[in-house]
Amino acid sequence: MQWSRLKLQLQWSRQRIANLISLKMQWNRLKL
């Protein structure tokens, strides 16, 4: 089990979640 690899994956998933949230916020702003 590689710790650095796991850490990288966690960081990547967190970044993807943040991107999804920002996209959703932008979409809500467009709809209003």
Number of C-alpha atoms within 10 A of each C-alpha: 5 6 8 9 10 11 10 11 12 12 12 12 11 12 12 12 12 12 12 12 12 12 12 12 11 11 11 10 9 8 6 5
